[in-house]
Amino acid sequence: MRSIRLPDGARLATYIDGPAQAPATAVLVHGLSVTAALWRSHVPLVLLEGMRVVRYDQRAHGYSTRGAAALSLDQLADDLARVLETTAPRGPLVLAGHSMGAMTLMRLVARHPHFAPRIRGLVLISLPYGGISTRTGTGPAQSLLTLGRNLLESACTHAPYLLDAVRRRLPTTSRWALRPETHPASGALPLPCRQGLHTMATGDIAALWHDLANQQPDPGPLQQLGGRVHLLAGSLDAHIPPEQTGRLAACLPGARLETVADATHALPLRHAQLVTDRISRGTSPLFSSDRSPGATPPHASAQPCRTGPTTP
């Protein structure tokens, strides 16, 4: 593990595998509340494809610290730009992100367009159309789930210090436990995904959630990448329904949409080989023209391409 220090004082725990002279670098970006350990099964598989692999804990997750900057998608994208400049200043890039990580990649392309010519493949997993939401479907079960999420969101927003006091008393096995900042050894592996929130204060969780929820659909930055974009969605995803990813795909001529049968929001964990296969295509000269079995051309979607406010 190495630490990348940012201008606001934050330190990003970064994990690099593979030779510096590899023909391409794969950069893997995790989502909200987990850590770079999300990609633990992918690293050896991607290395077998001849790529170098870079992972990092997003700000305030895992071994990465909070820093003084406001928590926002813009800041996460700027953090990623610093990671790329530090760990892969030149050469082809294949970028993959899950959920909030996919949103971070989308914002990176918008805020730092100079990376676009180097991007050979962009694999976006469980990417919402616009912002995230507590409501992801209809029916009694979804209504109860939404109610619980709304109550939790309200508590995190209005009583963060009270919740922090409760979290400090939780056992370390709880994903919601709040623990003092730790200082890992230089060669440490990422904390398990379930410990992604251990150093993240409740108020910061709420701030980041609200910023992600208030994002508006903006497919424009991705359109310039054409066939280099591959969208993956889980057919059983209860957090980001595949219909949302499909609406985004309808706005991206040339991009591929693949809905994985029986896959949930944990698609990267439970379908590591499939995700690795899609990442490895970024090193192929045919990446912009081939179509994989099960992939759906964007124009086949029944959803129209719209920009502006949206509700899932």
C-alpha positions as a Markdown table, in Angstrom:
| # | Residue | x | y | z |
|---|---|---|---|---|
| 1 | Met | 0.0 | 0.0 | 0.0 |
| 2 | Arg | 1.1 | 3.5 | -0.7 |
| 3 | Ser | -0.4 | 6.8 | 0.4 |
| 4 | Ile | -1.3 | 9.7 | -2.0 |
| 5 | Arg | -1.6 | 13.0 | -0.2 |
| 6 | Leu | -4.1 | 15.5 | -1.6 |
| 7 | Pro | -4.0 | 19.3 | -1.3 |
| 8 | Asp | -6.7 | 19.4 | 1.4 |
| 9 | Gly | -4.7 | 17.0 | 3.6 |
| 10 | Ala | -6.6 | 13.8 | 2.8 |
| 11 | Arg | -4.5 | 10.7 | 2.2 |
| 12 | Leu | -5.7 | 8.0 | -0.3 |
| 13 | Ala | -4.7 | 4.5 | 0.4 |
| 14 | Thr | -3.6 | 3.1 | -2.9 |
| 15 | Tyr | -2.8 | -0.5 | -3.9 |
| 16 | Ile | -0.8 | -1.3 | -7.0 |
| 17 | Asp | -0.1 | -4.7 | -8.6 |
| 18 | Gly | 1.8 | -5.7 | -11.7 |
| 19 | Pro | 4.8 | -4.3 | -13.6 |
| 20 | Ala | 5.2 | -0.6 | -14.4 |
| 21 | Gln | 6.0 | -1.5 | -18.0 |
| 22 | Ala | 2.7 | -3.3 | -18.6 |
| 23 | Pro | 1.0 | -2.3 | -21.8 |
| 24 | Ala | -2.1 | -0.9 | -20.0 |
| 25 | Thr | -3.2 | 0.0 | -16.5 |
| 26 | Ala | -6.6 | -1.0 | -15.1 |
| 27 | Val | -7.9 | 1.3 | -12.4 |
| 28 | Leu | -10.7 | -0.1 | -10.3 |
| 29 | Val | -13.0 | 2.2 | -8.3 |
| 30 | His | -15.3 | 1.0 | -5.5 |
| 31 | Gly | -18.7 | 2.4 | -4.4 |
| 32 | Leu | -20.2 | 3.8 | -1.3 |
| 33 | Ser | -19.5 | 2.2 | 2.1 |
| 34 | Val | -17.0 | -0.4 | 0.9 |
| 35 | Thr | -13.3 | -0.5 | 0.2 |
| 36 | Ala | -10.8 | -1.4 | -2.5 |
| 37 | Ala | -11.2 | -5.0 | -1.2 |
| 38 | Leu | -14.3 | -5.1 | -3.5 |
| 39 | Trp | -11.9 | -6.0 | -6.3 |
| 40 | Arg | -9.8 | -8.6 | -4.5 |
| 41 | Ser | -11.0 | -11.4 | -6.8 |
| 42 | His | -10.4 | -9.4 | -9.9 |
| 43 | Val | -6.8 | -8.4 | -9.3 |
| 44 | Pro | -5.2 | -11.9 | -10.1 |
| 45 | Leu | -7.5 | -12.3 | -13.1 |
| 46 | Val | -6.6 | -8.9 | -14.5 |
| 47 | Leu | -2.9 | -9.5 | -13.9 |
| 48 | Leu | -3.3 | -12.7 | -16.0 |
| 49 | Glu | -4.5 | -10.5 | -18.9 |
| 50 | Gly | -1.1 | -8.6 | -18.7 |
| 51 | Met | -2.4 | -5.4 | -17.2 |
| 52 | Arg | -1.1 | -3.5 | -14.3 |
| 53 | Val | -3.8 | -2.9 | -11.6 |
| 54 | Val | -4.4 | 0.1 | -9.4 |
| 55 | Arg | -7.0 | 0.2 | -6.7 |
| 56 | Tyr | -7.6 | 2.8 | -3.9 |
| 57 | Asp | -9.9 | 3.5 | -1.0 |
| 58 | Gln | -12.1 | 6.4 | -1.8 |
| 59 | Arg | -11.9 | 9.4 | 0.5 |
| 60 | Ala | -13.2 | 8.7 | 4.0 |
| 61 | His | -13.4 | 4.9 | 3.3 |
| 62 | Gly | -11.1 | 2.2 | 4.5 |
| 63 | Tyr | -7.6 | 3.4 | 5.2 |
| 64 | Ser | -8.2 | 6.7 | 3.3 |
| 65 | Thr | -8.7 | 9.8 | 5.4 |
| 66 | Arg | -11.5 | 12.4 | 5.3 |
| 67 | Gly | -9.5 | 15.5 | 4.5 |
| 68 | Ala | -10.9 | 19.1 | 4.7 |
| 69 | Ala | -12.7 | 19.3 | 1.4 |
| 70 | Ala | -16.5 | 18.9 | 1.1 |
| 71 | Leu | -17.6 | 15.4 | 0.3 |
| 72 | Ser | -19.0 | 15.5 | -3.3 |
| 73 | Leu | -18.9 | 13.7 | -6.5 |
| 74 | Asp | -16.8 | 16.5 | -8.0 |
| 75 | Gln | -14.2 | 16.0 | -5.2 |
| 76 | Leu | -14.2 | 12.2 | -5.7 |
| 77 | Ala | -13.5 | 12.7 | -9.4 |
| 78 | Asp | -10.7 | 15.2 | -8.7 |
| 79 | Asp | -9.3 | 12.6 | -6.2 |
| 80 | Leu | -9.3 | 10.0 | -9.0 |
| 81 | Ala | -7.6 | 12.4 | -11.3 |
| 82 | Arg | -4.8 | 12.7 | -8.8 |
| 83 | Val | -4.5 | 8.9 | -8.4 |
| 84 | Leu | -4.2 | 8.6 | -12.2 |
| 85 | Glu | -1.6 | 11.4 | -12.4 |
| 86 | Thr | 0.4 | 9.7 | -9.6 |
| 87 | Thr | 0.2 | 6.0 | -10.5 |
| 88 | Ala | -0.4 | 6.0 | -14.2 |
| 89 | Pro | 0.9 | 9.3 | -15.7 |
| 90 | Arg | 1.1 | 7.9 | -19.2 |
| 91 | Gly | -0.1 | 4.9 | -21.3 |
| 92 | Pro | -3.5 | 3.4 | -22.0 |
| 93 | Leu | -6.1 | 3.2 | -19.3 |
| 94 | Val | -8.9 | 0.8 | -18.7 |
| 95 | Leu | -11.3 | 2.1 | -16.0 |
| 96 | Ala | -13.9 | 0.2 | -14.1 |
| 97 | Gly | -16.2 | 1.4 | -11.4 |
| 98 | His | -19.2 | 0.1 | -9.4 |
| 99 | Ser | -22.2 | 2.2 | -8.3 |
| 100 | Met | -20.7 | 5.4 | -6.8 |
| 101 | Gly | -17.4 | 4.3 | -8.3 |
| 102 | Ala | -19.1 | 4.3 | -11.8 |
| 103 | Met | -20.5 | 7.8 | -11.0 |
| 104 | Thr | -17.0 | 8.9 | -10.1 |
| 105 | Leu | -15.7 | 7.7 | -13.4 |
| 106 | Met | -18.5 | 9.5 | -15.3 |
| 107 | Arg | -17.7 | 12.7 | -13.5 |
| 108 | Leu | -13.9 | 12.2 | -14.2 |
| 109 | Val | -14.6 | 12.2 | -17.9 |
| 110 | Ala | -16.6 | 15.4 | -17.6 |
| 111 | Arg | -14.1 | 17.3 | -15.3 |
| 112 | His | -10.9 | 16.0 | -16.7 |
| 113 | Pro | -11.4 | 15.4 | -20.4 |
| 114 | His | -7.7 | 15.3 | -21.1 |
| 115 | Phe | -7.8 | 11.7 | -19.9 |
| 116 | Ala | -10.3 | 10.7 | -22.6 |
| 117 | Pro | -7.7 | 9.9 | -25.4 |
| 118 | Arg | -5.9 | 7.5 | -23.1 |
| 119 | Ile | -9.1 | 5.6 | -22.1 |
| 120 | Arg | -9.3 | 2.3 | -24.0 |
| 121 | Gly | -12.2 | 0.9 | -22.1 |
| 122 | Leu | -14.7 | 2.3 | -19.5 |
| 123 | Val | -16.7 | -0.4 | -17.6 |
| 124 | Leu | -19.5 | 1.1 | -15.6 |
| 125 | Ile | -21.3 | -1.3 | -13.3 |
| 126 | Ser | -24.7 | -0.5 | -11.7 |
| 127 | Leu | -24.6 | 3.2 | -12.9 |
| 128 | Pro | -27.8 | 5.1 | -12.2 |
| 129 | Tyr | -29.5 | 7.5 | -14.6 |
| 130 | Gly | -28.9 | 10.7 | -12.7 |
| 131 | Gly | -28.7 | 10.4 | -8.9 |
| 132 | Ile | -29.3 | 7.6 | -6.4 |
| 133 | Ser | -32.6 | 7.3 | -4.6 |
| 134 | Thr | -34.1 | 5.5 | -1.5 |
| 135 | Arg | -36.9 | 4.3 | -3.8 |
| 136 | Thr | -35.9 | 1.7 | -6.4 |
| 137 | Gly | -39.2 | 0.0 | -7.3 |
| 138 | Thr | -42.9 | -0.4 | -6.7 |
| 139 | Gly | -45.0 | -2.8 | -4.6 |
| 140 | Pro | -45.4 | -3.5 | -0.9 |
| 141 | Ala | -41.9 | -4.9 | -0.3 |
| 142 | Gln | -40.2 | -2.0 | -2.0 |
| 143 | Ser | -42.4 | 0.5 | -0.1 |
| 144 | Leu | -41.3 | -1.0 | 3.3 |
| 145 | Leu | -37.7 | -1.0 | 2.1 |
| 146 | Thr | -38.0 | 2.7 | 1.0 |
| 147 | Leu | -39.6 | 3.6 | 4.4 |
| 148 | Gly | -36.6 | 2.1 | 6.2 |
| 149 | Arg | -34.1 | 3.8 | 4.0 |
| 150 | Asn | -35.9 | 7.2 | 4.5 |
| 151 | Leu | -35.9 | 6.8 | 8.3 |
| 152 | Leu | -32.2 | 6.0 | 8.2 |
| 153 | Glu | -31.4 | 8.9 | 5.9 |
| 154 | Ser | -33.4 | 11.3 | 8.2 |
| 155 | Ala | -31.6 | 10.1 | 11.3 |
| 156 | Cys | -28.2 | 10.5 | 9.6 |
| 157 | Thr | -29.0 | 14.0 | 8.5 |
| 158 | His | -30.7 | 15.3 | 11.7 |
| 159 | Ala | -28.9 | 13.4 | 14.5 |
| 160 | Pro | -25.4 | 12.6 | 13.2 |
| 161 | Tyr | -23.6 | 13.1 | 16.5 |
| 162 | Leu | -26.1 | 10.9 | 18.4 |
| 163 | Leu | -25.6 | 8.2 | 15.8 |
| 164 | Asp | -21.9 | 8.6 | 16.1 |
| 165 | Ala | -22.1 | 8.0 | 19.8 |
| 166 | Val | -24.1 | 4.8 | 19.2 |
| 167 | Arg | -21.7 | 3.6 | 16.5 |
| 168 | Arg | -18.7 | 3.9 | 18.8 |
| 169 | Arg | -20.3 | 1.4 | 21.1 |
| 170 | Leu | -21.0 | -1.2 | 18.4 |
| 171 | Pro | -18.8 | -4.3 | 18.1 |
| 172 | Thr | -16.0 | -4.2 | 15.5 |
| 173 | Thr | -17.9 | -6.8 | 13.5 |
| 174 | Ser | -20.6 | -4.4 | 12.7 |
| 175 | Arg | -20.3 | -2.6 | 9.4 |
| 176 | Trp | -21.7 | 0.6 | 11.0 |
| 177 | Ala | -19.1 | 0.6 | 13.9 |
| 178 | Leu | -17.2 | 3.9 | 14.1 |
| 179 | Arg | -13.5 | 3.5 | 15.1 |
| 180 | Pro | -10.6 | 6.0 | 15.4 |
| 181 | Glu | -8.4 | 6.5 | 12.4 |
| 182 | Thr | -5.9 | 3.7 | 11.9 |
| 183 | His | -2.4 | 3.8 | 10.5 |
| 184 | Pro | -1.7 | 0.7 | 8.5 |
| 185 | Ala | 1.7 | -0.7 | 7.6 |
| 186 | Ser | 3.1 | 0.2 | 4.2 |
| 187 | Gly | 2.3 | -3.2 | 2.7 |
| 188 | Ala | -1.2 | -3.5 | 4.2 |
| 189 | Leu | -4.0 | -5.0 | 2.2 |
| 190 | Pro | -7.4 | -3.1 | 2.0 |
| 191 | Leu | -9.7 | -3.4 | 4.9 |
| 192 | Pro | -12.6 | -5.9 | 4.3 |
| 193 | Cys | -15.5 | -4.3 | 2.5 |
| 194 | Arg | -17.7 | -4.5 | 5.6 |
| 195 | Gln | -15.3 | -2.1 | 7.3 |
| 196 | Gly | -15.5 | 0.6 | 4.7 |
| 197 | Leu | -17.5 | 2.9 | 7.0 |
| 198 | His | -15.4 | 2.4 | 10.2 |
| 199 | Thr | -13.7 | 5.8 | 9.8 |
| 200 | Met | -16.6 | 7.7 | 8.2 |
| 201 | Ala | -18.6 | 10.0 | 10.5 |
| 202 | Thr | -22.4 | 9.8 | 10.1 |
| 203 | Gly | -22.6 | 13.4 | 9.0 |
| 204 | Asp | -20.2 | 12.7 | 6.2 |
| 205 | Ile | -22.2 | 9.7 | 5.1 |
| 206 | Ala | -25.3 | 12.0 | 4.9 |
| 207 | Ala | -23.4 | 14.7 | 3.1 |
| 208 | Leu | -22.2 | 12.3 | 0.4 |
| 209 | Trp | -25.5 | 10.6 | 0.1 |
| 210 | His | -27.3 | 13.9 | -0.5 |
| 211 | Asp | -24.8 | 15.0 | -3.1 |
| 212 | Leu | -25.2 | 11.7 | -5.0 |
| 213 | Ala | -29.0 | 11.9 | -4.8 |
| 214 | Asn | -29.0 | 15.4 | -6.3 |
| 215 | Gln | -27.1 | 14.5 | -9.4 |
| 216 | Gln | -28.9 | 15.2 | -12.7 |
| 217 | Pro | -28.6 | 13.0 | -15.9 |
| 218 | Asp | -25.8 | 14.2 | -18.1 |
| 219 | Pro | -24.7 | 11.6 | -20.6 |
| 220 | Gly | -22.9 | 14.2 | -22.8 |
| 221 | Pro | -19.3 | 13.5 | -21.4 |
| 222 | Leu | -19.6 | 9.8 | -22.1 |
| 223 | Gln | -20.8 | 10.2 | -25.6 |
| 224 | Gln | -17.3 | 11.2 | -26.8 |
| 225 | Leu | -16.1 | 7.7 | -25.9 |
| 226 | Gly | -18.5 | 5.9 | -28.2 |
| 227 | Gly | -17.9 | 2.1 | -28.2 |
| 228 | Arg | -15.3 | 2.3 | -25.5 |
| 229 | Val | -18.1 | 2.3 | -22.9 |
| 230 | His | -19.5 | -0.9 | -21.5 |
| 231 | Leu | -22.5 | -0.8 | -19.1 |
| 232 | Leu | -23.2 | -3.7 | -16.8 |
| 233 | Ala | -26.4 | -4.0 | -14.8 |
| 234 | Gly | -27.8 | -6.8 | -12.5 |
| 235 | Ser | -31.3 | -8.0 | -13.4 |
| 236 | Leu | -32.1 | -8.3 | -9.6 |
| 237 | Asp | -30.4 | -5.1 | -8.4 |
| 238 | Ala | -32.6 | -3.6 | -5.7 |
| 239 | His | -30.4 | -0.5 | -5.3 |
| 240 | Ile | -29.9 | 0.6 | -9.0 |
| 241 | Pro | -32.5 | -1.2 | -11.1 |
| 242 | Pro | -31.3 | -2.2 | -14.5 |
| 243 | Glu | -33.9 | 0.1 | -16.1 |
| 244 | Gln | -32.0 | 3.1 | -14.9 |
| 245 | Thr | -28.8 | 1.9 | -16.5 |
| 246 | Gly | -30.8 | 1.2 | -19.6 |
| 247 | Arg | -32.0 | 4.8 | -19.8 |
| 248 | Leu | -28.5 | 6.0 | -19.7 |
| 249 | Ala | -27.4 | 3.5 | -22.4 |
| 250 | Ala | -30.1 | 4.9 | -24.7 |
| 251 | Cys | -28.3 | 8.2 | -24.7 |
| 252 | Leu | -24.9 | 6.7 | -25.6 |
| 253 | Pro | -24.6 | 5.7 | -29.3 |
| 254 | Gly | -22.1 | 2.9 | -29.7 |
| 255 | Ala | -22.0 | 2.0 | -26.0 |
| 256 | Arg | -22.9 | -1.5 | -25.0 |
| 257 | Leu | -25.5 | -2.5 | -22.3 |
| 258 | Glu | -25.3 | -5.9 | -20.7 |
| 259 | Thr | -27.9 | -7.0 | -18.2 |
| 260 | Val | -26.6 | -10.0 | -16.2 |
| 261 | Ala | -29.3 | -12.5 | -15.3 |
| 262 | Asp | -29.9 | -13.2 | -11.6 |
| 263 | Ala | -27.2 | -10.6 | -10.6 |
| 264 | Thr | -27.8 | -8.2 | -7.6 |
| 265 | His | -26.0 | -5.0 | -6.7 |
| 266 | Ala | -23.1 | -7.3 | -5.6 |
| 267 | Leu | -22.4 | -8.0 | -9.3 |
| 268 | Pro | -18.6 | -7.4 | -9.0 |
| 269 | Leu | -18.3 | -9.8 | -6.0 |
| 270 | Arg | -20.4 | -12.6 | -7.4 |
| 271 | His | -19.5 | -12.4 | -11.1 |
| 272 | Ala | -15.7 | -11.6 | -10.9 |
| 273 | Gln | -14.8 | -13.5 | -14.0 |
| 274 | Leu | -17.5 | -11.8 | -16.2 |
| 275 | Val | -16.4 | -8.3 | -15.0 |
| 276 | Thr | -12.8 | -9.2 | -15.6 |
| 277 | Asp | -13.6 | -10.3 | -19.1 |
| 278 | Arg | -15.2 | -7.0 | -19.8 |
| 279 | Ile | -12.3 | -5.1 | -18.4 |
| 280 | Ser | -9.8 | -7.1 | -20.4 |
| 281 | Arg | -11.5 | -6.1 | -23.7 |
| 282 | Gly | -10.2 | -2.6 | -23.1 |
| 283 | Thr | -6.8 | -3.8 | -24.3 |
| 284 | Ser | -8.2 | -5.3 | -27.5 |
| 285 | Pro | -8.1 | -3.2 | -30.7 |
| 286 | Leu | -11.5 | -4.6 | -31.5 |
| 287 | Phe | -13.0 | -3.2 | -28.2 |
| 288 | Ser | -14.9 | -0.4 | -30.0 |
| 289 | Ser | -16.6 | -2.7 | -32.5 |
| 290 | Asp | -17.2 | -6.2 | -31.0 |
| 291 | Arg | -20.3 | -7.1 | -29.2 |
| 292 | Ser | -20.5 | -9.7 | -26.5 |
| 293 | Pro | -23.3 | -12.3 | -26.1 |
| 294 | Gly | -26.1 | -10.8 | -24.2 |
| 295 | Ala | -25.1 | -7.2 | -24.9 |
| 296 | Thr | -27.9 | -4.9 | -25.9 |
| 297 | Pro | -27.3 | -2.0 | -28.4 |
| 298 | Pro | -28.4 | 1.3 | -26.7 |
| 299 | His | -30.9 | 2.1 | -29.5 |
| 300 | Ala | -32.8 | -1.1 | -28.7 |
| 301 | Ser | -33.9 | 0.4 | -25.4 |
| 302 | Ala | -37.6 | 1.5 | -25.2 |
| 303 | Gln | -36.7 | 4.4 | -22.9 |
| 304 | Pro | -36.2 | 7.8 | -24.6 |
| 305 | Cys | -33.0 | 9.8 | -23.9 |
| 306 | Arg | -33.8 | 12.7 | -21.7 |
| 307 | Thr | -31.8 | 15.1 | -19.6 |
| 308 | Gly | -32.9 | 17.0 | -16.6 |
| 309 | Pro | -34.5 | 15.9 | -13.3 |
| 310 | Thr | -35.5 | 12.2 | -13.1 |
| 311 | Thr | -37.1 | 9.9 | -10.6 |
| 312 | Pro | -36.4 | 6.1 | -10.6 |
